[in-house]
Amino acid sequence: QVQLVESGGGLVQPGESLRLSCAASGLSFSIYDMKWYRQAPGKERELVAVISPGGGGTRYADSVKGRFTISRDNAKNTVYLQMNSLKPEDTAVYYCNAVWRYDVGGSGYWGQGTQVTVSS
């Protein structure tokens, strides 16, 4: 059974940092593209960051570029999202998503999400 479990969310003040983790099990982690999405109340789900299976390729939403860093440790079956200089508009539930690049049209596997709240 495939499971993705996010952790690391919480309540922080603007300008502070958080590191999210997503631990995967039940899949061949090292062959999957990994993505972080977020969804704020009343807003569309937004793709935040993507990392290639080996970790050598990354892409970011314009809204987080320069502040967030996605990384992965394939030995630990874990993907991370380091979030620096957090802003109130970063408040959302953050989800990790595992996608096999050859599964054309598939949505992959999803975690349950972790809440990030940025407020003064």
C-alpha positions in Angstrom: 0.0 0.0 0.0 1.4 3.3 -1.0 1.5 6.0 1.6 2.8 9.6 1.6 2.9 11.3 5.0 3.6 15.0 5.3 4.9 16.6 8.4 6.5 19.8 9.6 3.7 22.3 9.2 2.7 24.7 11.9 2.1 28.3 12.9 4.9 30.8 12.3 5.3 34.6 12.0 6.1 36.4 8.7 9.8 36.1 7.9 10.3 32.8 9.7 11.0 29.4 8.2 9.6 25.9 8.1 10.8 22.7 6.6 8.2 20.3 5.4 8.9 16.6 5.0 7.0 13.9 3.0 7.9 10.3 3.8 7.0 7.8 1.2 6.5 4.0 1.5 5.2 1.3 -0.7 6.6 2.6 -4.0 9.9 2.8 -5.8 10.6 6.3 -4.6 13.7 6.9 -6.6 11.9 6.6 -10.0 9.2 9.2 -9.1 9.0 12.9 -9.8 8.0 14.5 -6.5 5.9 17.6 -6.3 4.6 19.9 -3.6 1.2 21.5 -4.0 -0.7 23.9 -1.7 -4.2 25.0 -1.4 -5.5 27.9 0.5 -9.2 28.3 1.5 -11.3 29.4 -1.5 -8.4 29.2 -3.9 -7.3 26.7 -6.6 -4.7 24.1 -5.8 -1.3 25.5 -6.8 1.8 23.6 -7.9 4.6 24.9 -5.7 7.7 22.9 -6.6 8.8 19.8 -8.6 11.9 17.7 -8.3 13.2 15.0 -10.7 13.8 11.4 -9.5 17.5 11.9 -9.0 17.1 15.4 -7.6 19.1 17.1 -10.3 16.2 19.0 -11.8 13.9 21.4 -9.9 11.2 23.9 -10.8 9.3 26.4 -8.7 6.2 28.6 -8.9 7.0 32.2 -9.4 5.4 33.1 -6.1 8.0 31.0 -4.1 11.1 31.1 -6.3 14.1 32.3 -4.3 12.4 31.5 -1.0 11.6 27.8 -1.2 13.9 24.9 -1.9 12.7 21.4 -2.8 15.1 18.5 -2.2 15.0 14.8 -1.7 16.9 12.0 0.0 16.2 8.8 -1.9 17.9 6.7 0.7 15.3 7.9 3.2 12.4 7.9 0.7 11.7 11.5 1.7 11.2 14.7 -0.1 11.5 18.1 1.6 10.4 21.6 1.1 12.4 24.3 2.9 10.4 27.4 3.2 12.2 30.6 4.1 11.0 34.2 4.4 7.4 33.0 4.8 4.6 35.4 4.0 1.0 35.4 5.1 0.0 34.5 1.5 1.9 31.2 1.9 -0.8 30.0 4.3 -2.3 26.9 3.0 -2.4 23.1 3.3 0.6 21.7 1.7 0.5 18.3 -0.1 3.1 16.1 -1.6 2.5 14.2 -4.8 4.4 11.3 -6.3 4.2 10.9 -10.1 5.8 8.3 -12.3 6.7 10.2 -15.5 5.6 7.3 -17.7 2.1 7.1 -16.2 0.6 9.4 -18.8 -2.5 11.2 -17.6 -2.2 9.8 -14.1 -2.4 12.0 -11.0 0.0 9.8 -8.9 -0.2 9.4 -5.2 -1.1 12.0 -2.6 -0.5 12.6 1.0 -3.1 14.0 3.4 -1.5 17.4 3.7 0.0 19.5 6.5 -1.2 22.9 7.5 1.1 25.9 7.3 -0.1 29.2 8.8 1.9 32.4 8.6 0.4 35.1 10.7 1.5 37.9 13.0 
